[in-house]
């Protein structure tokens, strides 16, 4: 925008016609939007679309209409309140030697009189208040950038002074009892605090980078294990299908999807569902994310020989009924898990693959013979998280030709029938209740593939993932794409969000 204005000063006549070409009249806007005058006035009043008044005539920027038509979500610009600003100001008013002194005292005895500790606390607290999953403190050449990941999306940055980079890195290292002097090696640690009398569990990673140490703080979700399956899987038939597989007592149930798609949350919820007197449950995890009473949890430690494979072998000698392996990464783990399932254990695990059918192919790539896959696997759950629209500000916008093409492409890519499309689709707006994000939290979408005789024989003839997918859909599997579209037609998420989590 700035460029346009400055070029306008040099050549006003040219810019006027250029600007005029970029402005639509009310009638042009109505025909592009395919809507009525009263609806458009309502959208303007709701702040969904911005127009300018030239005299008594409405004018609309072409880009504004395009933004509205593509349903672009509001950007994640944050109002972090006064806590971080006042902590930064408190630090800036200190002269450098005083700051160093305060800092030295703080390392030995941190308390809230220490302004650096207050700033670290304010940064963490803002993350918790925003419902962020992680906090990123990133040194750049001109500033120290603070960003939050909220519902899977990075916020716009808050810019802090580069002077804070080294002291903050040292402060966080001292908080997780790391080596404060060490600046050349990555360090990991755990911080447990109480904020507003709530326990807060953080995992911190400090990484040396070009302009200083980059810090990522993961906020561990509280009470993950207590979320019920019904709360996570809202589709009744899918929830029932998973419960049946869990209740069968043996075989493998595999959760699949990319990083951060809710696999651990769903696995913990399943363990919680299974956790009762009368069964013995053992887990092998990297890392143990949440302690669960009544379950023996083990963390791998490859440098001291505690690999997934070694631990699973010992665990099987501990006579478990149920085994949870947080991730299958290599052939040996895949084989031990399959053998344990064939020997009558119930094995829950996670695997990286895009779809349930692709997970079957991945098991074959890990050298499992087709008959072992067919006999050991009970259910594959492919999953994604989509953001949930804020119920206070969500709005509808007309379905455009572009939307139609995108929906058709999503469904066709997964071998799904094209559904009848609605005339309007939901759209993110942003209000005070959702901190202007337009979304509040996320919901899980899943596709569940069972091994039927047809799938087993397709595996035996080395069918492709697409063929396996087509057979499963023919046998009634609802794909991730159609589950995503169901959420759009039910008005709980946007097509953009579905599109962004289902790779094509
Ligand atoms: Zn809202």
Boltz pocket constraint, residues with backbone or C-beta under 6 A from the ligand:
constraints:
  - pocket:
      binder: B
      contacts: [[A, 390], [A, 391], [A, 392], [A, 393], [A, 394], [A, 429], [A, 430], [A, 431], [A, 432], [A, 433], [A, 434], [A, 435], [A, 436], [A, 437], [A, 438], [A, 439]]
      max_distance: 6.0
